[in-house]
Amino acid sequence: MAVKNFPIEAGHIMMFARSIGDTNQIYYDAEHAASTDQGAIIAPPTFVQSSAQFEPDYFLRPKIGEAWFGSGKTPTGITKKEGGSGGGGGLHAEQHYVYHLPIQLGDQLTATTKPGKSWNKEGRRGGKLMFSESVTEYRNQKGELVVTATGVGVRTEHPATSE
């Protein structure tokens, strides 16, 4: 993921907080937020995942002018080797976040992604399990590191058997 401009806006913060069921007033009430240690409205944990909406070529969203592939259909341009699990023996296994600074209302974030560690482990039914990390760094308009998000994916050597 490479996001050049991820604006942190009040409406986005409020809707994200509501969507995860978090009613903490620090996410939408400026007066309350001013009285906290942070001193301003901040974004809830995991909010950086919504940066995908600002990535032009995010593989789970249709491109402008293309029909949405919908539930249970193959996305246009995605093969089993390229994207997500898609029946190809891979899945998203873990997600870790390290918060270096609070994400504040008005920030303009950028994100860059690089590969992390990879390792193998012997599985019981699908052969070798191949793990790999993807590390995304989110920086604010001052160039300061705000959040480091590490996703872990796993693929199986071959389809798992039921025995």
C-alpha positions as CSV (number, residue, x, y, z in Angstrom):
1,M,0.0,0.0,0.0
2,A,1.3,3.4,-0.9
3,V,-1.0,6.2,0.2
4,K,0.1,9.7,-0.7
5,N,-2.6,11.7,1.0
6,F,-4.8,10.3,3.8
7,P,-6.6,13.3,5.4
8,I,-7.8,12.8,9.0
9,E,-11.2,14.4,9.0
10,A,-13.8,14.7,11.8
11,G,-16.5,12.8,9.9
12,H,-14.3,9.9,9.1
13,I,-13.1,9.6,12.7
14,M,-16.7,9.7,14.0
15,M,-18.0,7.1,11.5
16,F,-15.1,4.8,12.1
17,A,-15.6,4.9,15.9
18,R,-19.3,4.3,15.5
19,S,-18.6,1.4,13.1
20,I,-16.5,-0.4,15.7
21,G,-18.9,0.4,18.5
22,D,-16.6,2.7,20.4
23,T,-18.6,5.5,22.1
24,N,-15.7,7.4,23.6
25,Q,-16.3,11.1,23.2
26,I,-12.7,11.8,22.4
27,Y,-13.5,10.7,18.9
28,Y,-16.2,13.2,18.1
29,D,-16.7,15.8,20.9
30,A,-14.0,18.6,20.6
31,E,-14.9,20.1,24.0
32,H,-14.5,16.8,25.8
33,A,-11.4,16.0,23.8
34,A,-9.8,19.3,24.8
35,S,-10.1,18.3,28.5
36,T,-8.1,15.0,28.0
37,D,-4.4,14.3,28.0
38,Q,-4.4,14.3,24.2
39,G,-6.0,17.8,24.2
40,A,-7.8,17.2,20.9
41,I,-9.9,14.8,18.9
42,I,-7.9,11.7,18.0
43,A,-8.5,8.7,15.8
44,P,-9.5,5.3,17.4
45,P,-7.2,2.3,17.3
46,T,-7.0,0.5,13.9
47,F,-8.2,3.7,12.1
48,V,-5.2,3.6,9.7
49,Q,-6.8,0.6,8.0
50,S,-9.3,3.0,6.4
51,S,-6.4,4.5,4.5
52,A,-7.2,1.9,1.8
53,Q,-10.0,4.2,0.7
54,F,-7.4,6.7,-0.3
55,E,-5.2,4.3,-2.2
56,P,-6.0,4.6,-5.9
57,D,-5.3,0.9,-6.8
58,Y,-6.5,-0.9,-3.7
59,F,-7.2,-4.4,-5.0
60,L,-10.4,-5.0,-3.0
61,R,-12.2,-2.0,-4.5
62,P,-13.3,-1.7,-8.1
63,K,-11.5,0.8,-10.4
64,I,-13.5,3.8,-11.7
65,G,-15.7,2.6,-14.6
66,E,-15.5,-1.1,-13.6
67,A,-18.4,-3.1,-12.2
68,W,-18.1,-4.3,-8.6
69,F,-17.4,-8.0,-8.5
70,G,-19.7,-8.5,-5.5
71,S,-19.7,-11.3,-2.9
72,G,-18.5,-14.7,-4.0
73,K,-17.2,-13.6,-7.4
74,T,-13.6,-13.3,-8.6
75,P,-12.4,-9.6,-8.6
76,T,-11.4,-8.3,-11.9
77,G,-7.7,-8.5,-12.5
78,I,-6.9,-10.5,-9.3
79,T,-5.5,-14.0,-9.7
80,K,-5.0,-16.5,-7.0
81,K,-1.3,-15.7,-6.8
82,E,-1.8,-11.9,-6.5
83,G,-4.5,-11.1,-4.0
84,G,-5.7,-12.3,-0.7
85,S,-6.9,-15.8,0.0
86,G,-9.2,-16.1,-3.1
87,G,-9.2,-19.9,-2.6
88,G,-5.4,-20.0,-3.3
89,G,-4.4,-21.3,0.2
90,G,-3.6,-17.9,1.7
91,L,-5.1,-15.9,4.5
92,H,-4.6,-12.9,6.7
93,A,-3.3,-14.3,10.0
94,E,-2.5,-11.3,12.3
95,Q,-2.3,-7.6,12.5
96,H,-0.1,-5.6,14.9
97,Y,0.0,-1.8,15.5
98,V,2.6,0.3,17.2
99,Y,1.5,3.8,18.0
100,H,4.3,6.3,18.1
101,L,2.1,9.5,18.2
102,P,-1.7,10.0,18.4
103,I,-3.5,10.4,15.0
104,Q,-5.1,13.9,15.4
105,L,-7.9,15.6,13.6
106,G,-6.3,17.6,10.7
107,D,-3.3,15.4,10.2
108,Q,-2.4,14.5,6.6
109,L,-0.9,11.0,6.6
110,T,1.2,9.2,4.0
111,A,1.8,5.5,4.1
112,T,4.5,3.3,2.6
113,T,4.7,-0.5,2.7
114,K,7.7,-2.8,2.7
115,P,8.2,-6.5,3.2
116,G,9.0,-7.6,6.7
117,K,10.2,-11.0,8.0
118,S,9.2,-14.3,6.5
119,W,9.4,-17.8,8.0
120,N,8.1,-21.3,7.5
121,K,6.5,-23.8,9.9
122,E,5.4,-27.4,9.3
123,G,1.6,-27.7,9.2
124,R,-0.4,-30.8,10.0
125,R,-2.7,-31.0,7.0
126,G,-1.6,-28.4,4.4
127,G,2.1,-29.2,4.3
128,K,4.5,-26.3,4.9
129,L,3.0,-23.0,6.2
130,M,4.7,-20.0,4.7
131,F,4.4,-16.8,6.8
132,S,5.3,-13.3,5.6
133,E,5.0,-9.8,7.1
134,S,4.0,-6.6,5.4
135,V,5.0,-3.5,7.3
136,T,3.2,-0.2,6.6
137,E,4.6,3.1,8.1
138,Y,2.2,6.0,8.5
139,R,3.8,9.5,8.7
140,N,2.1,12.8,9.4
141,Q,2.6,16.1,7.5
142,K,5.7,16.8,9.5
143,G,7.3,13.5,8.4
144,E,6.9,12.1,11.9
145,L,6.3,8.3,12.3
146,V,2.8,8.0,13.7
147,V,1.8,4.3,13.4
148,T,3.6,1.2,12.2
149,A,1.1,-1.5,11.1
150,T,2.4,-5.1,10.5
151,G,0.2,-7.6,8.8
152,V,1.1,-11.3,8.8
153,G,-0.1,-13.5,5.9
154,V,0.2,-17.3,5.7
155,R,0.0,-19.6,2.7
156,T,-0.1,-23.4,2.7
157,E,2.1,-25.6,0.5
158,H,-1.0,-27.4,-0.8
159,P,-4.7,-27.5,0.1
160,A,-5.3,-28.9,3.5
161,T,-6.8,-32.3,3.8
162,S,-9.7,-33.2,6.2
163,E,-7.9,-36.2,7.7
